[in-house]
């Protein structure tokens, strides 16, 4: 059963709520919760890569492609070895009609065996 709290109090509750929203395909609301979570000073720094990645995915799935690309770039600055983020960046740019920008990222994702 999915649990949607009215007012999540802790960073963990916000994270779980964002995950549940994403799984329920409410990507707009999930992005909103994740944006708030990134601003929360109580969030442990070690949890931020997961938050950034899910935010980029939520933007992508809600067709906010420029935001998805920006979020993927930001996440890659903190986690440069995450090949899934490279793929997400390439797909975001490709879907936005920016094929020339997407190509290097898609080639890198293909080299990593993701495509």
N, C-alpha and C positions, 0 to 999 in steps of 0.2 A: 504494500500500500504506500502511495506517495504521500509524504507529509509536507505541507506547505505552511510554515509558521507565519503568523501575522506580523510579528516583529522579532526577527532573529536577533539575539543579543550578542552572542559571541562570534568571533571570526569563523570558528568551526561551523556553527549553525548557518551562517551566511554562505559558507562554502558548500555545505551539503544542500542547502536550498538552491543555490545556483546550479549544482549538478542535477538536481531533480527537475528544475525548470528546463535545463538543456535536454535531458532525457525525454521530457514531455513535449519537446519541440517548441517550447516557448522561448525562442532564442532572444527575442527583444528584451524580455524581462530578465532572462539569465544574464545578458550583457549589462543591464542596469545594476543588478546585484553585484556582479563582478567588478564593475567600475567603482562602486562604493567600497567594495572590499579592498581594492588597490589603494584607496585613500585612508584606510583604517590603520592607525599607527600601532595597533595591537597585533597585526598580522605578522607572524614570524617571517623573516626574510627568506628562510628556506622554503616556505610555501608559495612564494611569489611566482616562480616559474610555472607551476601548475595553474595558477590563477591567470597569468598572462596567456598561456596556451589556450585555455578554455575560452577566454575572452576573444581571442583571435578566431577561434572556431565558431563562437556565437555570432560574431560579426559576419563571418563568411556565410553561415547558414541563414542569416537574416538578410542577405544580399547587400550588406553595407560593405562593399568591396574595398573602397579606399581605406576605411577604418580597419578592415581585416588585414590589409597589406601593412598598414602602419603598426598595428598591434603585433603582427608576426615579426616585423623588423625589430621592434622594441624587445620582444621576447628573445629573438636571436642574439641581440646584444648581450643579454644576460646568460644565454644558453646556446652558444654558437655551434655546439655539436648535435643539436636536435634536428635531425634530418626531416622529421615530420613537419616542423615549422618551415623548413625550406620548401617542401612540397606545398604547404598551405599558402605560402607567399607566392609561389609560382602560379598556383591555381587561381588565387585571388586576382593577380594581375592579368592572367589569361582571360578570366571571366569578365573582367572590366574592359577587355578589348585592348590591352596593352601587351600584345604578343612579344614585341621585341624586348621589353623589360622582363617578361616572364621566362623567356627561353633559357637564360643561364641557370635560373633556379630549378626549372624543370629538368634540365640536363643533369644537374647535381643530384636531384631526387632520383632520377633514373639510374645514375651511377650507384646510388645507395640501395637500389633494388626496390624502391617504393612505387615505381610505375612499371 
